[in-house]
Amino acid sequence: MARPREFDAQAVLDACLDQFWAKGFAAVSLSDLEAATGLGRQSLYSAFGDKRALFAAVLERYAQATEQWLAPLFSPEAGLMQLAQYARDALAAQRAHGAHGCLVVKTLWDRDLDDSALTRRAAAAAKRVRAAFAQALEQSARRGELSAGDSAQRADLCFATLNGLAALRRAGVSEAQALALFEGLIDTWRPRTGR
């Protein structure tokens, strides 16, 4: 008869998430994961599989959390306020987890994961975020809050800008300044009133 687990699997995934999010897949060692979780290598392997399988579970947990953040952007009332709130929440989460940038984007850049199921999962998650941005921008345009334009292109620019802000944060730009830049981008799409 198998012994029941003596740890909370979700808490372990959260501890691993912090490691992977802060350092990226390649830079996290099994020793890092053991220290972060308080579990031995064998317990981690037994519960989750190898490092790649553990990362897959972490990436799925991250995607589930992201879906909660995206829900307001997919609502019929979505608009610029919800888009700005997503940016605030994303930067705050990165700060809280000691991370610079989005785990999905880090996964896409990680050479150790090139062309794997993990990068395909990350690409799908990035596409979902861009679709949520496009939805909010399209709703804003319908209400006249934005000038005419391609919502999908604008969503891609928002996605690229938000992820670029992580680099600026790393270079010493404050969170408030980073958010002002994001909101400044959105402001360029607002209708201009006549003089």
Summary of the structure (lengths in Angstrom):
residues: 195
radius of gyration: 19.0
end to end distance: 79.5
largest distance: 79.5
contacts: 571
relative contact order: 0.12
helix: 72%
strand: 0%
